[in-house]
Amino acid sequence: MILARFHRMQPDMQPPPYEGRIPVILVMGNDDGGLQANYHGTTVLTQMLRGMWPGLHAAMEEARMWKVVPIRPNCQEDVDAAFAAYDSGAYKIAGFFHEIVMMNYGGRLLTPEFLTHAHQRCQASDAVTVVDEIQSCMWAPQLFMFREYGLTPSCVAIGKGFPGGEYPASRILFSPALDVMPQFGALVTNGQEELAALAYLVTMEWAQANAASTAALGQRFETALRAVAADFPDVITAVDGWRHMTTMRFADLNRATAFTRALNARGLDISAQTYKADCPPVVLTKLPLTADAAMIDFVVHAMREGLEKNKCE
């Protein structure tokens, strides 16, 4: 839908508003300005947004078919520099893709100030904003985390967490202004997924009825993990993320993996993000929305025991 603002989907369609200009996609990058922190989807085009298919990506940029520009986390200067360089002449900022909790990059939390600034720049320039809430969505009391920030994105991606684990219900929601696809192109041939739709209704009803409790419990978990980190400063160097999705950055990879092994032995499914060379060793958490105070206290106690064991070895 973003590219449809630059190219015609069918020969008989009216010229799109930015026909003839080069679309520039802004994505969240890592601290060094690389693409590897980004994650959105599994198609070839979206894979290129996170640095895959480098030869094809380079060929497309060389042919001036598009350009992908990474933005470092919480760096407003990068946003302003991108608009200054690529929102005039042959180029046009086409869209901005981002998570709010960067679960593909150490659970980094993007700040309200940064995202408000970026969205304002996009709105002023008629650029599409795409919020990836595959990880967050239902874990926010208002069903979408972007509402906690007061944002109004053009598109939002919601994942299997929203409909209680029903994969067929993963969706991309978008504003009517972007609905330019011809009817035939939007047809569904695999049924209407009634069970997934029912799962949506059930989980939405439960989440809204319990929003105050789950928000307080999520904050209880984050506060407890920050206290744990303060007690083990030589092991945990930082805490990031948000509520149920709080993450801990470890001083080194060996300590992170030893910690997760200790928790795995207790029956807790937790892992360290070790597959990115440019990402610090981070232990990711994402408690189920149904976790009560007793479960949270059990998990935090197990973490303390794991860290004590880690310190003694």
Contacts in CASP RR format, 6 or more apart in sequence:
PFRMAT RR
TARGET T0000
AUTHOR 0000-0000-0000
METHOD contacts of the structure
MODEL  1
MILARFHRMQPDMQPPPYEGRIPVILVMGNDDGGLQANYHGTTVLTQMLR
GMWPGLHAAMEEARMWKVVPIRPNCQEDVDAAFAAYDSGAYKIAGFFHEI
VMMNYGGRLLTPEFLTHAHQRCQASDAVTVVDEIQSCMWAPQLFMFREYG
LTPSCVAIGKGFPGGEYPASRILFSPALDVMPQFGALVTNGQEELAALAY
LVTMEWAQANAASTAALGQRFETALRAVAADFPDVITAVDGWRHMTTMRF
ADLNRATAFTRALNARGLDISAQTYKADCPPVVLTKLPLTADAAMIDFVV
HAMREGLEKNKCE
1 128 0 8 1.000
1 155 0 8 1.000
1 174 0 8 1.000
1 178 0 8 1.000
1 179 0 8 1.000
1 180 0 8 1.000
1 181 0 8 1.000
2 23 0 8 1.000
2 25 0 8 1.000
2 94 0 8 1.000
2 95 0 8 1.000
2 128 0 8 1.000
2 130 0 8 1.000
2 178 0 8 1.000
3 23 0 8 1.000
3 66 0 8 1.000
3 94 0 8 1.000
4 16 0 8 1.000
4 178 0 8 1.000
4 180 0 8 1.000
4 181 0 8 1.000
5 16 0 8 1.000
5 17 0 8 1.000
5 18 0 8 1.000
5 23 0 8 1.000
5 94 0 8 1.000
5 128 0 8 1.000
6 16 0 8 1.000
6 18 0 8 1.000
6 19 0 8 1.000
6 20 0 8 1.000
6 21 0 8 1.000
6 22 0 8 1.000
6 23 0 8 1.000
6 92 0 8 1.000
6 94 0 8 1.000
7 16 0 8 1.000
7 19 0 8 1.000
8 14 0 8 1.000
8 15 0 8 1.000
8 16 0 8 1.000
8 19 0 8 1.000
9 180 0 8 1.000
9 181 0 8 1.000
9 182 0 8 1.000
10 182 0 8 1.000
13 180 0 8 1.000
13 182 0 8 1.000
17 126 0 8 1.000
18 92 0 8 1.000
18 94 0 8 1.000
21 89 0 8 1.000
21 90 0 8 1.000
21 91 0 8 1.000
21 92 0 8 1.000
22 64 0 8 1.000
22 65 0 8 1.000
22 66 0 8 1.000
22 67 0 8 1.000
22 90 0 8 1.000
22 91 0 8 1.000
22 92 0 8 1.000
23 66 0 8 1.000
23 67 0 8 1.000
23 92 0 8 1.000
23 94 0 8 1.000
23 95 0 8 1.000
24 66 0 8 1.000
24 67 0 8 1.000
24 68 0 8 1.000
24 69 0 8 1.000
24 82 0 8 1.000
24 86 0 8 1.000
24 87 0 8 1.000
24 91 0 8 1.000
24 92 0 8 1.000
24 93 0 8 1.000
24 94 0 8 1.000
24 95 0 8 1.000
25 49 0 8 1.000
25 66 0 8 1.000
25 67 0 8 1.000
25 68 0 8 1.000
25 69 0 8 1.000
25 94 0 8 1.000
25 95 0 8 1.000
25 96 0 8 1.000
25 97 0 8 1.000
26 69 0 8 1.000
26 70 0 8 1.000
26 71 0 8 1.000
26 79 0 8 1.000
26 82 0 8 1.000
26 93 0 8 1.000
26 95 0 8 1.000
26 96 0 8 1.000
26 97 0 8 1.000
26 118 0 8 1.000
26 127 0 8 1.000
27 35 0 8 1.000
27 38 0 8 1.000
27 40 0 8 1.000
27 49 0 8 1.000
27 50 0 8 1.000
27 68 0 8 1.000
27 69 0 8 1.000
27 70 0 8 1.000
27 71 0 8 1.000
27 96 0 8 1.000
27 97 0 8 1.000
27 98 0 8 1.000
28 37 0 8 1.000
28 38 0 8 1.000
28 70 0 8 1.000
28 71 0 8 1.000
28 73 0 8 1.000
28 97 0 8 1.000
28 98 0 8 1.000
28 99 0 8 1.000
28 102 0 8 1.000
28 105 0 8 1.000
28 110 0 8 1.000
29 35 0 8 1.000
29 36 0 8 1.000
29 37 0 8 1.000
29 38 0 8 1.000
29 70 0 8 1.000
29 71 0 8 1.000
29 72 0 8 1.000
29 73 0 8 1.000
29 105 0 8 1.000
30 36 0 8 1.000
30 37 0 8 1.000
30 70 0 8 1.000
30 72 0 8 1.000
30 73 0 8 1.000
30 105 0 8 1.000
30 278 0 8 1.000
30 279 0 8 1.000
31 72 0 8 1.000
31 73 0 8 1.000
31 278 0 8 1.000
32 72 0 8 1.000
32 278 0 8 1.000
33 70 0 8 1.000
33 72 0 8 1.000
34 51 0 8 1.000
34 70 0 8 1.000
34 278 0 8 1.000
35 49 0 8 1.000
35 50 0 8 1.000
35 51 0 8 1.000
35 68 0 8 1.000
35 70 0 8 1.000
36 50 0 8 1.000
36 51 0 8 1.000
36 105 0 8 1.000
36 276 0 8 1.000
36 278 0 8 1.000
36 279 0 8 1.000
37 50 0 8 1.000
37 70 0 8 1.000
37 73 0 8 1.000
37 102 0 8 1.000
37 104 0 8 1.000
37 105 0 8 1.000
37 108 0 8 1.000
37 276 0 8 1.000
37 278 0 8 1.000
37 279 0 8 1.000
38 49 0 8 1.000
38 50 0 8 1.000
38 51 0 8 1.000
38 70 0 8 1.000
38 97 0 8 1.000
38 104 0 8 1.000
39 50 0 8 1.000
39 99 0 8 1.000
39 103 0 8 1.000
39 104 0 8 1.000
39 132 0 8 1.000
40 46 0 8 1.000
40 49 0 8 1.000
40 50 0 8 1.000
40 97 0 8 1.000
40 130 0 8 1.000
40 132 0 8 1.000
40 157 0 8 1.000
41 47 0 8 1.000
41 157 0 8 1.000
44 53 0 8 1.000
44 56 0 8 1.000
47 53 0 8 1.000
48 56 0 8 1.000
48 57 0 8 1.000
48 60 0 8 1.000
48 68 0 8 1.000
49 68 0 8 1.000
49 97 0 8 1.000
50 104 0 8 1.000
51 57 0 8 1.000
57 68 0 8 1.000
60 66 0 8 1.000
61 67 0 8 1.000
61 68 0 8 1.000
64 90 0 8 1.000
66 94 0 8 1.000
67 86 0 8 1.000
67 91 0 8 1.000
69 82 0 8 1.000
69 86 0 8 1.000
70 78 0 8 1.000
71 78 0 8 1.000
71 79 0 8 1.000
71 82 0 8 1.000
71 96 0 8 1.000
71 98 0 8 1.000
71 118 0 8 1.000
72 78 0 8 1.000
73 102 0 8 1.000
73 105 0 8 1.000
73 108 0 8 1.000
73 110 0 8 1.000
73 114 0 8 1.000
74 108 0 8 1.000
74 110 0 8 1.000
74 111 0 8 1.000
74 114 0 8 1.000
75 114 0 8 1.000
76 113 0 8 1.000
76 114 0 8 1.000
76 117 0 8 1.000
76 118 0 8 1.000
79 114 0 8 1.000
79 117 0 8 1.000
79 118 0 8 1.000
79 121 0 8 1.000
80 121 0 8 1.000
82 93 0 8 1.000
83 93 0 8 1.000
83 121 0 8 1.000
83 125 0 8 1.000
85 91 0 8 1.000
86 92 0 8 1.000
86 93 0 8 1.000
87 93 0 8 1.000
87 125 0 8 1.000
87 127 0 8 1.000
93 122 0 8 1.000
93 125 0 8 1.000
93 127 0 8 1.000
94 127 0 8 1.000
94 128 0 8 1.000
95 122 0 8 1.000
95 127 0 8 1.000
95 128 0 8 1.000
95 129 0 8 1.000
95 130 0 8 1.000
96 118 0 8 1.000
96 119 0 8 1.000
96 122 0 8 1.000
96 127 0 8 1.000
96 128 0 8 1.000
96 129 0 8 1.000
96 130 0 8 1.000
97 130 0 8 1.000
97 132 0 8 1.000
98 110 0 8 1.000
98 115 0 8 1.000
98 118 0 8 1.000
98 130 0 8 1.000
98 131 0 8 1.000
98 132 0 8 1.000
99 110 0 8 1.000
99 131 0 8 1.000
99 132 0 8 1.000
99 133 0 8 1.000
99 134 0 8 1.000
99 135 0 8 1.000
99 136 0 8 1.000
100 109 0 8 1.000
100 110 0 8 1.000
100 115 0 8 1.000
100 131 0 8 1.000
100 133 0 8 1.000
100 136 0 8 1.000
100 145 0 8 1.000
100 146 0 8 1.000
100 149 0 8 1.000
100 242 0 8 1.000
101 107 0 8 1.000
101 108 0 8 1.000
101 109 0 8 1.000
101 110 0 8 1.000
101 135 0 8 1.000
101 136 0 8 1.000
101 145 0 8 1.000
101 241 0 8 1.000
101 242 0 8 1.000
101 245 0 8 1.000
102 108 0 8 1.000
102 109 0 8 1.000
102 110 0 8 1.000
103 135 0 8 1.000
103 245 0 8 1.000
103 284 0 8 1.000
103 286 0 8 1.000
105 276 0 8 1.000
105 279 0 8 1.000
106 240 0 8 1.000
106 247 0 8 1.000
106 249 0 8 1.000
106 273 0 8 1.000
106 279 0 8 1.000
106 280 0 8 1.000
106 282 0 8 1.000
106 284 0 8 1.000
107 240 0 8 1.000
107 241 0 8 1.000
107 245 0 8 1.000
107 247 0 8 1.000
107 282 0 8 1.000
107 284 0 8 1.000
108 240 0 8 1.000
108 241 0 8 1.000
109 240 0 8 1.000
109 241 0 8 1.000
109 242 0 8 1.000
112 149 0 8 1.000
112 150 0 8 1.000
115 149 0 8 1.000
115 151 0 8 1.000
116 149 0 8 1.000
116 150 0 8 1.000
116 151 0 8 1.000
118 129 0 8 1.000
119 129 0 8 1.000
119 151 0 8 1.000
119 152 0 8 1.000
119 153 0 8 1.000
121 127 0 8 1.000
122 128 0 8 1.000
122 129 0 8 1.000
123 129 0 8 1.000
128 154 0 8 1.000
128 155 0 8 1.000
128 178 0 8 1.000
129 151 0 8 1.000
129 153 0 8 1.000
129 154 0 8 1.000
129 155 0 8 1.000
130 153 0 8 1.000
130 154 0 8 1.000
130 155 0 8 1.000
130 156 0 8 1.000
130 157 0 8 1.000
131 144 0 8 1.000
131 146 0 8 1.000
131 151 0 8 1.000
131 153 0 8 1.000
131 155 0 8 1.000
131 156 0 8 1.000
131 157 0 8 1.000
132 156 0 8 1.000
132 157 0 8 1.000
133 144 0 8 1.000
133 145 0 8 1.000
133 146 0 8 1.000
133 156 0 8 1.000
133 157 0 8 1.000
133 158 0 8 1.000
133 159 0 8 1.000
134 157 0 8 1.000
134 158 0 8 1.000
134 159 0 8 1.000
134 160 0 8 1.000
134 161 0 8 1.000
134 170 0 8 1.000
135 245 0 8 1.000
135 286 0 8 1.000
136 144 0 8 1.000
136 145 0 8 1.000
136 242 0 8 1.000
136 245 0 8 1.000
137 143 0 8 1.000
137 144 0 8 1.000
137 145 0 8 1.000
137 158 0 8 1.000
137 159 0 8 1.000
137 161 0 8 1.000
137 162 0 8 1.000
138 161 0 8 1.000
138 162 0 8 1.000
138 164 0 8 1.000
138 203 0 8 1.000
138 204 0 8 1.000
138 207 0 8 1.000
138 289 0 8 1.000
139 145 0 8 1.000
139 214 0 8 1.000
139 243 0 8 1.000
139 244 0 8 1.000
139 245 0 8 1.000
139 286 0 8 1.000
139 289 0 8 1.000
140 147 0 8 1.000
140 148 0 8 1.000
141 148 0 8 1.000
141 207 0 8 1.000
141 211 0 8 1.000
141 212 0 8 1.000
141 214 0 8 1.000
141 215 0 8 1.000
142 148 0 8 1.000
142 211 0 8 1.000
143 162 0 8 1.000
143 204 0 8 1.000
143 207 0 8 1.000
143 208 0 8 1.000
144 156 0 8 1.000
144 158 0 8 1.000
145 242 0 8 1.000
146 152 0 8 1.000
146 153 0 8 1.000
146 156 0 8 1.000
154 174 0 8 1.000
154 175 0 8 1.000
154 177 0 8 1.000
154 178 0 8 1.000
155 172 0 8 1.000
155 173 0 8 1.000
155 174 0 8 1.000
155 175 0 8 1.000
155 178 0 8 1.000
156 172 0 8 1.000
156 173 0 8 1.000
156 174 0 8 1.000
157 170 0 8 1.000
157 171 0 8 1.000
157 172 0 8 1.000
157 173 0 8 1.000
158 170 0 8 1.000
158 171 0 8 1.000
158 172 0 8 1.000
158 173 0 8 1.000
159 169 0 8 1.000
159 170 0 8 1.000
159 171 0 8 1.000
160 166 0 8 1.000
160 167 0 8 1.000
160 169 0 8 1.000
160 170 0 8 1.000
161 203 0 8 1.000
162 169 0 8 1.000
162 170 0 8 1.000
162 200 0 8 1.000
162 203 0 8 1.000
163 169 0 8 1.000
163 196 0 8 1.000
163 197 0 8 1.000
163 199 0 8 1.000
163 200 0 8 1.000
163 203 0 8 1.000
164 199 0 8 1.000
164 202 0 8 1.000
164 203 0 8 1.000
165 199 0 8 1.000
166 193 0 8 1.000
166 195 0 8 1.000
166 196 0 8 1.000
166 199 0 8 1.000
166 200 0 8 1.000
168 193 0 8 1.000
168 195 0 8 1.000
168 196 0 8 1.000
169 193 0 8 1.000
169 196 0 8 1.000
169 197 0 8 1.000
169 199 0 8 1.000
169 200 0 8 1.000
207 214 0 8 1.000
207 289 0 8 1.000
214 244 0 8 1.000
214 289 0 8 1.000
215 243 0 8 1.000
217 244 0 8 1.000
217 291 0 8 1.000
217 292 0 8 1.000
217 293 0 8 1.000
217 296 0 8 1.000
218 243 0 8 1.000
218 244 0 8 1.000
218 287 0 8 1.000
218 296 0 8 1.000
219 243 0 8 1.000
220 293 0 8 1.000
220 296 0 8 1.000
221 243 0 8 1.000
221 244 0 8 1.000
221 246 0 8 1.000
221 285 0 8 1.000
221 287 0 8 1.000
221 291 0 8 1.000
221 296 0 8 1.000
221 299 0 8 1.000
221 300 0 8 1.000
222 239 0 8 1.000
222 241 0 8 1.000
222 242 0 8 1.000
222 243 0 8 1.000
222 246 0 8 1.000
224 296 0 8 1.000
224 297 0 8 1.000
224 300 0 8 1.000
225 239 0 8 1.000
225 246 0 8 1.000
225 248 0 8 1.000
225 285 0 8 1.000
225 300 0 8 1.000
225 303 0 8 1.000
226 239 0 8 1.000
226 246 0 8 1.000
228 236 0 8 1.000
228 248 0 8 1.000
228 300 0 8 1.000
228 303 0 8 1.000
228 304 0 8 1.000
228 307 0 8 1.000
229 236 0 8 1.000
229 238 0 8 1.000
229 239 0 8 1.000
229 248 0 8 1.000
231 304 0 8 1.000
231 307 0 8 1.000
232 307 0 8 1.000
232 311 0 8 1.000
234 251 0 8 1.000
234 311 0 8 1.000
235 250 0 8 1.000
235 251 0 8 1.000
235 255 0 8 1.000
235 259 0 8 1.000
235 307 0 8 1.000
235 310 0 8 1.000
235 311 0 8 1.000
236 248 0 8 1.000
236 249 0 8 1.000
236 250 0 8 1.000
236 251 0 8 1.000
236 307 0 8 1.000
237 249 0 8 1.000
237 250 0 8 1.000
237 251 0 8 1.000
237 280 0 8 1.000
238 248 0 8 1.000
238 249 0 8 1.000
239 246 0 8 1.000
239 247 0 8 1.000
239 248 0 8 1.000
239 249 0 8 1.000
240 246 0 8 1.000
240 247 0 8 1.000
240 249 0 8 1.000
240 282 0 8 1.000
241 247 0 8 1.000
244 285 0 8 1.000
244 286 0 8 1.000
244 287 0 8 1.000
244 288 0 8 1.000
244 289 0 8 1.000
244 291 0 8 1.000
245 284 0 8 1.000
245 285 0 8 1.000
245 286 0 8 1.000
246 285 0 8 1.000
247 282 0 8 1.000
247 283 0 8 1.000
247 284 0 8 1.000
247 285 0 8 1.000
248 282 0 8 1.000
248 283 0 8 1.000
248 285 0 8 1.000
249 280 0 8 1.000
249 281 0 8 1.000
249 282 0 8 1.000
250 256 0 8 1.000
250 259 0 8 1.000
250 272 0 8 1.000
250 280 0 8 1.000
250 281 0 8 1.000
250 282 0 8 1.000
250 283 0 8 1.000
252 281 0 8 1.000
253 272 0 8 1.000
253 274 0 8 1.000
253 281 0 8 1.000
255 281 0 8 1.000
255 310 0 8 1.000
256 272 0 8 1.000
256 274 0 8 1.000
256 281 0 8 1.000
256 282 0 8 1.000
256 283 0 8 1.000
257 272 0 8 1.000
257 274 0 8 1.000
257 281 0 8 1.000
258 310 0 8 1.000
258 313 0 8 1.000
259 272 0 8 1.000
259 283 0 8 1.000
259 303 0 8 1.000
259 306 0 8 1.000
259 307 0 8 1.000
259 310 0 8 1.000
260 270 0 8 1.000
260 271 0 8 1.000
260 272 0 8 1.000
260 283 0 8 1.000
262 305 0 8 1.000
262 306 0 8 1.000
262 309 0 8 1.000
262 310 0 8 1.000
263 270 0 8 1.000
263 302 0 8 1.000
263 303 0 8 1.000
263 306 0 8 1.000
264 270 0 8 1.000
266 302 0 8 1.000
266 305 0 8 1.000
268 299 0 8 1.000
268 302 0 8 1.000
270 283 0 8 1.000
270 284 0 8 1.000
270 285 0 8 1.000
271 283 0 8 1.000
271 284 0 8 1.000
272 281 0 8 1.000
272 282 0 8 1.000
272 283 0 8 1.000
272 284 0 8 1.000
273 279 0 8 1.000
273 281 0 8 1.000
273 282 0 8 1.000
273 283 0 8 1.000
273 284 0 8 1.000
274 281 0 8 1.000
285 299 0 8 1.000
287 295 0 8 1.000
287 296 0 8 1.000
287 299 0 8 1.000
291 299 0 8 1.000
END
